[in-house]
Amino acid sequence: MKEYKVEGLTYYTKLTADAEHIVNSSREEIQAKLDEYSKEGWRLVSTDATGFGFAVYVYLYFERDAS
């Protein structure tokens, strides 16, 4: 049997000439989440992202074998 977990992260847009500013600013936090969950035996199985207004919502879907 498997266990599942969803991690949701929110990033806000800002006025800047850097079109990649959300990617650049979120990379470190997302990598930290991946490292944290992998140490607990979780595997990243899917991702999703959506934008609404001035926010970008990133969803990380994890699974692991139930103990």
Sequence and secondary structure as in RCSB ss.txt:
>XXXX:A:sequence
MKEYKVEGLTYYTKLTADAEHIVNSSREEIQAKLDEYSKEGWRLVSTDATGFGFAVYVYLYFERDAS
>XXXX:A:secstr
 EEEEEEEEEEE  S S TTHHHHHHHHHHHHHHHHHHHTT EEEEEEEEEETTEEEEEEEEEEE  
